[in-house]
Amino acid sequence: MTEIRVLTDEAQFRTHNGVFRRAMHWGPPTDEQWEVTKPSYEPGRVHAAFDGDEMVGTTQTFGSSLVVPGGTVVPHAAVSRVGVRADYTRRGVLTALMREQLSTLPDPVATLRASEGRIYGRFGYGLAGRVRLVEIDARKAVVPGDMTGRVRMLDQDTADKLLPELHNAIGLTRPGHIGRWAGWWARARDRKSDAENSVTVVHTGPDGDDGFLTYVVKTEGEFKHRLSIHDLVAATPEAWRDLWLYASRLDLVDHIECEVPLDEPVTWLFEDPRVVYTKDVFDEIWLRLVDVPRMLAARTYGHADPVVIEVRDKLLPANDGRYRVTPDGVERTDDAADLTVPVDLLGACYFGDTTFSQLAATGWLTGNRLDAADALFASARAPYCGTFF
Ligand SMILES: CC(C)(COP(=O)(O)OP(=O)(O)OC[C@H]1O[C@@H](n2cnc3c(N)ncnc32)[C@H](O)[C@@H]1OP(=O)(O)O)[C@@H](O)C(=O)NCCC(=O)NCCS
C-alpha cells in the first residue's frame, strides 16, 4: 500500500533526488551534484511515495510565477522530478502522487515538461505551448544595418551575480514566461561551468542593461563551429535585434541553433530568409489549470460573441461547471453549454496555441460555436517559456 508524504529534511531530499535520478537512469547524485541541487528543494513542496519505509516515487514543485494572455502574472507551480522506481511502475504510484500534489497546491496553475506525451493528460495537463528549434546558416546570414546599442562579454562570476538581477529587472513579458527561482539559477550556473566555452554577453541600450545572451560554441571541423544559444532575454526589440546581430556575426561560426517561440521573427532579420531553417517543433509547456475560475478570470479574451463552456475535471471536481466566456470576462452560469471540454484540453487551449476547432476536428471534444471559442481564446503572441526545469 503506497503512502504519500510531504518531505521536510535534507537527508530525505537527497534520497528523493536519488530515486528520481534512478527513474531517469542517471544514478545517484554525487556530493558535488547534490550541493548544486540542494537549494532547489523547498520544504512543503516535495512529495514522495513510500512503501513502508522505502521511498518508491517522487515529485516536487518550484514556487514560481506565470504570465497569462493579457499580461497578468499569477503564482505558478513548476512541477518537476517526477519518477517512480522501476520495480513499482504501473501500480498507481504516480497517480497517488499527482492526486496529492494537485489537491494541496497553493498555486492556481501548474506547468511541467513531459518526458513522454501520454503520461500527463489523465492528470489534467494539456499541451499548451510548443517551441521551434531553428538552425541558421551563419556564413550566409547577412543583416543590413548596425547595432543600435553595445554588447559586453562577462566573466563567469560577474554573469552569475548579474543575470538573476537583470532577468528580474527585465520582467516577464510574454504569455508562458515564468519567474526563475534561486535553485534554478544554481543549476544554470553549474551547467555553465560544466559546459565547454560557455559565454555570456549583456546588451546595453539607452537606459542601461536591457538584455543578455548565453551560448556555447563547439567545434564542427577545422575552423568550423556551431553556436548553441541557451538563453536569449531582451527587454526591447532593439536589444533582441542586437543580440542576434552579435551571434550571427561571430567569426568562425558556421551554424547557430536556438529554441525559439513559434512566432519568433528571426527569419525576417536576414536578407535571405532561407538562412533560418526549422529543424524541429516540439512540446514545451504542459499546463494544468488547478483553479479554473481563477485562471479563466486572470486572462483577457478576444472579440466574439459569448460562449458557454462546460468544464469536466475528474481530479479536482470543484472546477466542474459551466462558464460563460465573453470579451469582458468570465462568470459561472447555469445556461446550456455550447461545448464540453475536459480540463486538460481547456489547458491546451488556454494560451491559444491549440484551438477548440482543432480538437473538435480530431474528435477530442464536441460542441458548437467553435469559431467563437477560438476567437475568444486567441492570443496575439505565441506562448513561450524559455526556462527549462
Ligand atoms: C512515468 C512514470 C512516473 C509513471 O509512473 P507509474 O507509477 O507507473 O504511473 P501509474 O501507475 O500511476 O500510471 C497511471 C496511468 O498512466 C499510464 N502511464 C504511466 N506512465 C506511462 C507512460 N510512460 N506511457 C504511457 N502510459 C503511461 C499507466 O499505464 C496508467 O494507465 P491506466 O490508469 O489506464 O492503467 C514512471 O513510469 C517513471 O518514473 N518513468 C521514468 C521517469 C519519467 O519519465 N518521469 C517523468 C518525467 S517528466
The ligand as a Gaussian input file, in Angstrom:
#p B3LYP/6-31G(d) Opt

LIG

0 1
 C        6.157000       7.957000     -15.886000
 C        6.107000       7.297000     -14.502000
 C        6.353000       8.352000     -13.433000
 C        4.712000       6.660000     -14.333000
 O        4.588000       6.171000     -13.007000
 P        3.593000       4.965000     -12.657000
 O        3.567000       4.831000     -11.173000
 O        3.933000       3.780000     -13.458000
 O        2.201000       5.534000     -13.164000
 P        0.766000       4.949000     -12.762000
 O        0.879000       3.502000     -12.412000
 O        0.145000       5.825000     -11.735000
 O        0.042000       5.104000     -14.152000
 C       -1.135000       5.809000     -14.353000
 C       -1.603000       5.550000     -15.741000
 O       -0.707000       6.176000     -16.668000
 C       -0.209000       5.220000     -17.593000
 N        1.189000       5.554000     -17.826000
 C        2.100000       5.798000     -16.879000
 N        3.280000       6.058000     -17.459000
 C        3.090000       5.982000     -18.788000
 C        3.938000       6.134000     -19.898000
 N        5.236000       6.429000     -19.744000
 N        3.395000       5.975000     -21.128000
 C        2.087000       5.664000     -21.257000
 N        1.236000       5.499000     -20.230000
 C        1.745000       5.651000     -19.020000
 C       -0.390000       3.890000     -16.915000
 O       -0.463000       2.848000     -17.846000
 C       -1.663000       4.083000     -16.151000
 O       -2.770000       3.923000     -17.010000
 P       -4.127000       3.227000     -16.517000
 O       -4.592000       4.062000     -15.341000
 O       -5.005000       3.313000     -17.699000
 O       -3.741000       1.851000     -16.110000
 C        7.171000       6.193000     -14.375000
 O        6.942000       5.252000     -15.380000
 C        8.599000       6.695000     -14.458000
 O        9.202000       7.028000     -13.447000
 N        9.167000       6.731000     -15.686000
 C       10.567000       7.136000     -15.892000
 C       10.853000       8.579000     -15.478000
 C        9.983000       9.575000     -16.187000
 O        9.769000       9.523000     -17.400000
 N        9.452000      10.517000     -15.416000
 C        8.631000      11.595000     -15.916000
 C        9.482000      12.816000     -16.048000
 S        8.561000      14.120000     -16.813000

